[in-house]
Amino acid sequence: MLTLNIINTSDNEEEAVTIFFDSPVEFVTGEELTGETLCAFNEFGKPETVTTKKIQDVYCQDDQISVTSKAASISVYQFKVKERKV
């Protein structure tokens, strides 16, 4: 299992990211933690300003993945490393 964390420190711009690996990978799961600003935090008794959601939109083909990291977010992805065909 391979875990990848991407942090987007921009307050207002999403960023497209493409990564190449030495071996083919398969997307397993992903989760995104995001808020309206980088300084957002949750307080007891108040509405949540930081939320999590499952990530579904991951392009994964052979040894390449492409994702879009939303502004002010932390994303965690897990991939299964596949054996390379000979």
A tleap script that builds the chain and sets N, CA, C and O, in Angstrom:
source leaprc.protein.ff14SB
mol = sequence {
  NMET LEU THR LEU ASN ILE ILE ASN THR SER
  ASP ASN GLU GLU GLU ALA VAL THR ILE PHE
  PHE ASP SER PRO VAL GLU PHE VAL THR GLY
  GLU GLU LEU THR GLY GLU THR LEU CYS ALA
  PHE ASN GLU PHE GLY LYS PRO GLU THR VAL
  THR THR LYS LYS ILE GLN ASP VAL TYR CYS
  GLN ASP ASP GLN ILE SER VAL THR SER LYS
  ALA ALA SER ILE SER VAL TYR GLN PHE LYS
  VAL LYS GLU ARG LYS CVAL
}
set mol.1.N position { 0.852 -1.180 0.000 }
set mol.1.CA position { 0.000 0.000 0.000 }
set mol.1.C position { 0.895 1.239 0.000 }
set mol.1.O position { 1.905 1.291 0.702 }
set mol.2.N position { 0.515 2.212 -0.781 }
set mol.2.CA position { 1.242 3.470 -0.903 }
set mol.2.C position { 0.309 4.593 -0.490 }
set mol.2.O position { -0.799 4.699 -1.016 }
set mol.3.N position { 0.739 5.437 0.449 }
set mol.3.CA position { -0.062 6.573 0.902 }
set mol.3.C position { 0.591 7.858 0.431 }
set mol.3.O position { 1.793 8.057 0.600 }
set mol.4.N position { -0.224 8.735 -0.169 }
set mol.4.CA position { 0.251 10.004 -0.701 }
set mol.4.C position { -0.549 11.137 -0.068 }
set mol.4.O position { -1.780 11.114 -0.090 }
set mol.5.N position { 0.138 12.124 0.494 }
set mol.5.CA position { -0.502 13.314 1.074 }
set mol.5.C position { -0.164 14.517 0.207 }
set mol.5.O position { 0.998 14.731 -0.138 }
set mol.6.N position { -1.179 15.305 -0.145 }
set mol.6.CA position { -0.961 16.535 -0.901 }
set mol.6.C position { -1.593 17.674 -0.124 }
set mol.6.O position { -2.762 17.605 0.258 }
set mol.7.N position { -0.811 18.728 0.108 }
set mol.7.CA position { -1.292 19.900 0.841 }
set mol.7.C position { -1.282 21.090 -0.099 }
set mol.7.O position { -0.241 21.429 -0.663 }
set mol.8.N position { -2.433 21.728 -0.273 }
set mol.8.CA position { -2.524 22.929 -1.102 }
set mol.8.C position { -2.639 24.123 -0.165 }
set mol.8.O position { -3.651 24.293 0.515 }
set mol.9.N position { -1.603 24.946 -0.131 }
set mol.9.CA position { -1.565 26.081 0.798 }
set mol.9.C position { -2.141 27.364 0.204 }
set mol.9.O position { -2.103 28.414 0.846 }
set mol.10.N position { -2.668 27.290 -1.004 }
set mol.10.CA position { -3.305 28.467 -1.594 }
set mol.10.C position { -4.697 28.654 -0.987 }
set mol.10.O position { -5.434 27.684 -0.811 }
set mol.11.N position { -5.053 29.895 -0.670 }
set mol.11.CA position { -6.394 30.186 -0.151 }
set mol.11.C position { -7.471 30.146 -1.231 }
set mol.11.O position { -8.649 29.961 -0.923 }
set mol.12.N position { -7.078 30.319 -2.495 }
set mol.12.CA position { -8.118 30.481 -3.512 }
set mol.12.C position { -7.878 29.755 -4.827 }
set mol.12.O position { -8.716 29.862 -5.723 }
set mol.13.N position { -6.786 29.027 -4.993 }
set mol.13.CA position { -6.523 28.372 -6.273 }
set mol.13.C position { -6.342 26.871 -6.103 }
set mol.13.O position { -5.548 26.414 -5.281 }
set mol.14.N position { -7.101 26.105 -6.906 }
set mol.14.CA position { -6.857 24.668 -6.932 }
set mol.14.C position { -5.666 24.397 -7.836 }
set mol.14.O position { -5.286 25.234 -8.655 }
set mol.15.N position { -5.089 23.227 -7.677 }
set mol.15.CA position { -3.877 22.904 -8.433 }
set mol.15.C position { -3.978 21.489 -8.987 }
set mol.15.O position { -4.258 20.546 -8.247 }
set mol.16.N position { -3.752 21.343 -10.289 }
set mol.16.CA position { -3.706 20.024 -10.918 }
set mol.16.C position { -2.319 19.430 -10.689 }
set mol.16.O position { -1.306 20.104 -10.875 }
set mol.17.N position { -2.286 18.161 -10.285 }
set mol.17.CA position { -1.026 17.494 -9.972 }
set mol.17.C position { -0.983 16.163 -10.718 }
set mol.17.O position { -1.941 15.392 -10.667 }
set mol.18.N position { 0.119 15.891 -11.407 }
set mol.18.CA position { 0.342 14.603 -12.050 }
set mol.18.C position { 1.635 14.028 -11.497 }
set mol.18.O position { 2.654 14.713 -11.415 }
set mol.19.N position { 1.572 12.750 -11.117 }
set mol.19.CA position { 2.727 12.080 -10.518 }
set mol.19.C position { 2.971 10.769 -11.255 }
set mol.19.O position { 2.033 10.037 -11.571 }
set mol.20.N position { 4.240 10.484 -11.523 }
set mol.20.CA position { 4.632 9.237 -12.164 }
set mol.20.C position { 5.352 8.365 -11.139 }
set mol.20.O position { 6.173 8.852 -10.362 }
set mol.21.N position { 5.033 7.071 -11.146 }
set mol.21.CA position { 5.646 6.118 -10.231 }
set mol.21.C position { 6.528 5.142 -11.007 }
set mol.21.O position { 6.452 5.071 -12.233 }
set mol.22.N position { 7.357 4.396 -10.294 }
set mol.22.CA position { 8.211 3.388 -10.923 }
set mol.22.C position { 7.435 2.138 -11.330 }
set mol.22.O position { 7.874 1.387 -12.201 }
set mol.23.N position { 6.276 1.912 -10.698 }
set mol.23.CA position { 5.449 0.738 -10.975 }
set mol.23.C position { 4.009 1.178 -11.183 }
set mol.23.O position { 3.627 2.263 -10.745 }
set mol.24.N position { 3.206 0.353 -11.845 }
set mol.24.CA position { 1.788 0.668 -11.994 }
set mol.24.C position { 1.093 0.694 -10.631 }
set mol.24.O position { 1.440 -0.072 -9.732 }
set mol.25.N position { 0.113 1.582 -10.492 }
set mol.25.CA position { -0.643 1.681 -9.236 }
set mol.25.C position { -2.144 1.651 -9.530 }
set mol.25.O position { -2.588 1.939 -10.642 }
set mol.26.N position { -2.903 1.297 -8.503 }
set mol.26.CA position { -4.359 1.262 -8.584 }
set mol.26.C position { -4.922 2.078 -7.424 }
set mol.26.O position { -4.533 1.872 -6.274 }
set mol.27.N position { -5.834 3.000 -7.719 }
set mol.27.CA position { -6.436 3.843 -6.679 }
set mol.27.C position { -7.298 2.982 -5.764 }
set mol.27.O position { -8.098 2.176 -6.238 }
set mol.28.N position { -7.136 3.153 -4.451 }
set mol.28.CA position { -7.907 2.399 -3.462 }
set mol.28.C position { -8.911 3.322 -2.768 }
set mol.28.O position { -10.114 3.060 -2.787 }
set mol.29.N position { -8.418 4.401 -2.157 }
set mol.29.CA position { -9.305 5.304 -1.425 }
set mol.29.C position { -8.646 6.681 -1.296 }
set mol.29.O position { -7.433 6.824 -1.450 }
set mol.30.N position { -9.471 7.680 -1.010 }
set mol.30.CA position { -8.950 9.023 -0.795 }
set mol.30.C position { -9.902 9.841 0.056 }
set mol.30.O position { -11.114 9.629 0.042 }
set mol.31.N position { -9.333 10.777 0.795 }
set mol.31.CA position { -10.147 11.651 1.640 }
set mol.31.C position { -9.526 13.043 1.641 }
set mol.31.O position { -8.305 13.200 1.626 }
set mol.32.N position { -10.395 14.043 1.660 }
set mol.32.CA position { -9.939 15.433 1.608 }
set mol.32.C position { -10.449 16.185 2.834 }
set mol.32.O position { -11.623 16.094 3.194 }
set mol.33.N position { -9.553 16.921 3.460 }
set mol.33.CA position { -9.866 17.791 4.588 }
set mol.33.C position { -9.755 19.217 4.075 }
set mol.33.O position { -8.690 19.619 3.606 }
set mol.34.N position { -10.829 19.987 4.154 }
set mol.34.CA position { -10.792 21.329 3.580 }
set mol.34.C position { -11.598 22.320 4.413 }
set mol.34.O position { -12.530 21.946 5.125 }
set mol.35.N position { -11.218 23.591 4.308 }
set mol.35.CA position { -11.921 24.678 4.979 }
set mol.35.C position { -11.959 25.888 4.066 }
set mol.35.O position { -11.368 25.876 2.986 }
set mol.36.N position { -12.651 26.928 4.495 }
set mol.36.CA position { -12.748 28.125 3.666 }
set mol.36.C position { -11.413 28.861 3.578 }
set mol.36.O position { -11.128 29.509 2.570 }
set mol.37.N position { -10.601 28.767 4.617 }
set mol.37.CA position { -9.282 29.401 4.628 }
set mol.37.C position { -8.281 28.448 5.268 }
set mol.37.O position { -8.664 27.433 5.850 }
set mol.38.N position { -7.011 28.776 5.159 }
set mol.38.CA position { -5.974 27.957 5.785 }
set mol.38.C position { -6.051 27.994 7.304 }
set mol.38.O position { -5.584 27.069 7.969 }
set mol.39.N position { -6.629 29.040 7.855 }
set mol.39.CA position { -6.727 29.198 9.306 }
set mol.39.C position { -8.021 28.624 9.878 }
set mol.39.O position { -8.262 28.735 11.080 }
set mol.40.N position { -8.847 28.019 9.045 }
set mol.40.CA position { -10.129 27.479 9.514 }
set mol.40.C position { -9.900 26.364 10.528 }
set mol.40.O position { -8.937 25.603 10.425 }
set mol.41.N position { -10.799 26.278 11.512 }
set mol.41.CA position { -10.749 25.205 12.515 }
set mol.41.C position { -12.156 24.983 13.059 }
set mol.41.O position { -13.023 25.849 12.941 }
set mol.42.N position { -12.369 23.827 13.648 }
set mol.42.CA position { -13.667 23.496 14.234 }
set mol.42.C position { -13.654 23.774 15.730 }
set mol.42.O position { -12.653 23.553 16.413 }
set mol.43.N position { -14.792 24.265 16.227 }
set mol.43.CA position { -14.964 24.518 17.664 }
set mol.43.C position { -16.199 23.781 18.146 }
set mol.43.O position { -17.190 23.678 17.423 }
set mol.44.N position { -16.138 23.265 19.374 }
set mol.44.CA position { -17.302 22.603 19.953 }
set mol.44.C position { -18.459 23.582 20.057 }
set mol.44.O position { -18.272 24.731 20.459 }
set mol.45.N position { -19.652 23.130 19.696 }
set mol.45.CA position { -20.847 23.959 19.826 }
set mol.45.C position { -21.068 24.929 18.675 }
set mol.45.O position { -22.040 25.685 18.687 }
set mol.46.N position { -20.185 24.924 17.681 }
set mol.46.CA position { -20.327 25.816 16.534 }
set mol.46.C position { -20.353 24.976 15.253 }
set mol.46.O position { -19.856 23.850 15.238 }
set mol.47.N position { -20.931 25.522 14.185 }
set mol.47.CA position { -20.931 24.775 12.911 }
set mol.47.C position { -19.510 24.486 12.437 }
set mol.47.O position { -18.607 25.301 12.626 }
set mol.48.N position { -19.319 23.321 11.820 }
set mol.48.CA position { -17.994 22.946 11.341 }
set mol.48.C position { -17.564 23.828 10.179 }
set mol.48.O position { -18.330 24.053 9.242 }
set mol.49.N position { -16.348 24.318 10.245 }
set mol.49.CA position { -15.791 25.097 9.142 }
set mol.49.C position { -14.753 24.278 8.373 }
set mol.49.O position { -14.371 24.638 7.260 }
set mol.50.N position { -14.299 23.176 8.974 }
set mol.50.CA position { -13.401 22.239 8.321 }
set mol.50.C position { -14.156 20.922 8.182 }
set mol.50.O position { -14.694 20.401 9.158 }
set mol.51.N position { -14.191 20.390 6.965 }
set mol.51.CA position { -14.946 19.168 6.714 }
set mol.51.C position { -14.097 18.155 5.955 }
set mol.51.O position { -13.083 18.503 5.350 }
set mol.52.N position { -14.523 16.907 5.996 }
set mol.52.CA position { -13.868 15.856 5.222 }
set mol.52.C position { -14.864 15.287 4.219 }
set mol.52.O position { -16.073 15.280 4.447 }
set mol.53.N position { -14.325 14.816 3.111 }
set mol.53.CA position { -15.168 14.127 2.135 }
set mol.53.C position { -14.325 13.111 1.388 }
set mol.53.O position { -13.111 13.266 1.258 }
set mol.54.N position { -14.984 12.073 0.901 }
set mol.54.CA position { -14.312 11.054 0.110 }
set mol.54.C position { -13.922 11.635 -1.242 }
set mol.54.O position { -14.665 12.425 -1.824 }
set mol.55.N position { -12.770 11.246 -1.730 }
set mol.55.CA position { -12.303 11.671 -3.042 }
set mol.55.C position { -12.624 10.566 -4.045 }
set mol.55.O position { -12.279 9.404 -3.835 }
set mol.56.N position { -13.280 10.938 -5.122 }
set mol.56.CA position { -13.647 9.970 -6.155 }
set mol.56.C position { -12.953 10.247 -7.483 }
set mol.56.O position { -12.751 9.327 -8.275 }
set mol.57.N position { -12.589 11.488 -7.737 }
set mol.57.CA position { -12.101 11.897 -9.053 }
set mol.57.C position { -10.572 11.825 -9.167 }
set mol.57.O position { -9.882 12.845 -9.173 }
set mol.58.N position { -10.072 10.604 -9.257 }
set mol.58.CA position { -8.641 10.363 -9.406 }
set mol.58.C position { -8.421 9.651 -10.739 }
set mol.58.O position { -9.006 8.598 -10.991 }
set mol.59.N position { -7.580 10.230 -11.587 }
set mol.59.CA position { -7.223 9.584 -12.845 }
set mol.59.C position { -6.007 8.726 -12.564 }
set mol.59.O position { -4.972 9.223 -12.121 }
set mol.60.N position { -6.134 7.453 -12.820 }
set mol.60.CA position { -5.062 6.519 -12.519 }
set mol.60.C position { -4.898 5.576 -13.705 }
set mol.60.O position { -5.804 4.804 -14.018 }
set mol.61.N position { -3.741 5.639 -14.366 }
set mol.61.CA position { -3.479 4.756 -15.496 }
set mol.61.C position { -2.038 4.300 -15.440 }
set mol.61.O position { -1.112 5.108 -15.499 }
set mol.62.N position { -1.859 2.997 -15.326 }
set mol.62.CA position { -0.533 2.383 -15.248 }
set mol.62.C position { 0.292 3.024 -14.121 }
set mol.62.O position { -0.053 2.891 -12.947 }
set mol.63.N position { 1.379 3.717 -14.479 }
set mol.63.CA position { 2.276 4.277 -13.463 }
set mol.63.C position { 2.072 5.774 -13.268 }
set mol.63.O position { 2.957 6.454 -12.749 }
set mol.64.N position { 0.910 6.300 -13.678 }
set mol.64.CA position { 0.640 7.741 -13.605 }
set mol.64.C position { -0.693 8.003 -12.911 }
set mol.64.O position { -1.680 7.306 -13.147 }
set mol.65.N position { -0.701 9.031 -12.045 }
set mol.65.CA position { -1.958 9.494 -11.450 }
set mol.65.C position { -2.078 10.994 -11.673 }
set mol.65.O position { -1.076 11.707 -11.742 }
set mol.66.N position { -3.305 11.459 -11.783 }
set mol.66.CA position { -3.583 12.895 -11.881 }
set mol.66.C position { -4.735 13.211 -10.944 }
set mol.66.O position { -5.766 12.538 -10.949 }
set mol.67.N position { -4.542 14.255 -10.135 }
set mol.67.CA position { -5.564 14.697 -9.190 }
set mol.67.C position { -5.631 16.217 -9.219 }
set mol.67.O position { -4.705 16.880 -9.686 }
set mol.68.N position { -6.724 16.758 -8.719 }
set mol.68.CA position { -6.839 18.197 -8.551 }
set mol.68.C position { -6.970 18.477 -7.065 }
set mol.68.O position { -7.897 17.999 -6.412 }
set mol.69.N position { -6.032 19.255 -6.536 }
set mol.69.CA position { -6.026 19.595 -5.121 }
set mol.69.C position { -6.779 20.913 -4.929 }
set mol.69.O position { -6.376 21.949 -5.456 }
set mol.70.N position { -7.862 20.864 -4.180 }
set mol.70.CA position { -8.654 22.070 -3.934 }
set mol.70.C position { -7.884 23.065 -3.068 }
set mol.70.O position { -6.979 22.686 -2.325 }
set mol.71.N position { -8.252 24.337 -3.171 }
set mol.71.CA position { -7.611 25.382 -2.368 }
set mol.71.C position { -7.797 25.082 -0.880 }
set mol.71.O position { -8.828 24.547 -0.474 }
set mol.72.N position { -6.807 25.425 -0.084 }
set mol.72.CA position { -6.844 25.272 1.380 }
set mol.72.C position { -7.263 23.864 1.786 }
set mol.72.O position { -8.201 23.689 2.564 }
set mol.73.N position { -6.564 22.860 1.255 }
set mol.73.CA position { -6.953 21.480 1.555 }
set mol.73.C position { -5.749 20.586 1.822 }
set mol.73.O position { -4.619 20.877 1.428 }
set mol.74.N position { -6.041 19.490 2.508 }
set mol.74.CA position { -5.099 18.399 2.699 }
set mol.74.C position { -5.786 17.158 2.151 }
set mol.74.O position { -6.897 16.824 2.563 }
set mol.75.N position { -5.131 16.482 1.232 }
set mol.75.CA position { -5.706 15.286 0.622 }
set mol.75.C position { -4.823 14.095 0.919 }
set mol.75.O position { -3.597 14.183 0.862 }
set mol.76.N position { -5.462 12.970 1.239 }
set mol.76.CA position { -4.748 11.725 1.519 }
set mol.76.C position { -5.276 10.665 0.556 }
set mol.76.O position { -6.477 10.402 0.499 }
set mol.77.N position { -4.365 10.067 -0.192 }
set mol.77.CA position { -4.722 9.048 -1.174 }
set mol.77.C position { -4.007 7.758 -0.828 }
set mol.77.O position { -2.888 7.777 -0.314 }
set mol.78.N position { -4.660 6.626 -1.112 }
set mol.78.CA position { -3.997 5.340 -0.955 }
set mol.78.C position { -4.091 4.587 -2.269 }
set mol.78.O position { -5.136 4.542 -2.917 }
set mol.79.N position { -2.963 3.998 -2.641 }
set mol.79.CA position { -2.847 3.252 -3.886 }
set mol.79.C position { -2.261 1.875 -3.600 }
set mol.79.O position { -1.460 1.694 -2.683 }
set mol.80.N position { -2.678 0.928 -4.398 }
set mol.80.CA position { -2.108 -0.404 -4.365 }
set mol.80.C position { -1.085 -0.477 -5.481 }
set mol.80.O position { -1.394 -0.158 -6.629 }
set mol.81.N position { 0.134 -0.895 -5.156 }
set mol.81.CA position { 1.178 -1.048 -6.164 }
set mol.81.C position { 0.987 -2.389 -6.849 }
set mol.81.O position { 0.970 -3.435 -6.199 }
set mol.82.N position { 0.843 -2.348 -8.172 }
set mol.82.CA position { 0.641 -3.582 -8.946 }
set mol.82.C position { 1.975 -4.072 -9.473 }
set mol.82.O position { 2.913 -3.297 -9.658 }
set mol.83.N position { 2.041 -5.360 -9.707 }
set mol.83.CA position { 3.267 -5.927 -10.277 }
set mol.83.C position { 3.353 -5.526 -11.737 }
set mol.83.O position { 2.362 -5.532 -12.467 }
set mol.84.N position { 4.545 -5.182 -12.135 }
set mol.84.CA position { 4.789 -4.780 -13.524 }
set mol.84.C position { 4.739 -6.015 -14.430 }
set mol.84.O position { 5.350 -7.041 -14.132 }
set mol.85.N position { 4.001 -5.900 -15.538 }
set mol.85.CA position { 3.926 -7.008 -16.501 }
set mol.85.C position { 5.211 -7.062 -17.289 }
set mol.85.O position { 5.756 -6.038 -17.701 }
set mol.86.N position { 5.686 -8.279 -17.493 }
set mol.86.CA position { 6.945 -8.460 -18.219 }
set mol.86.C position { 6.673 -8.839 -19.655 }
set mol.86.O position { 7.609 -9.035 -20.430 }
savepdb mol mol.pdb
quit
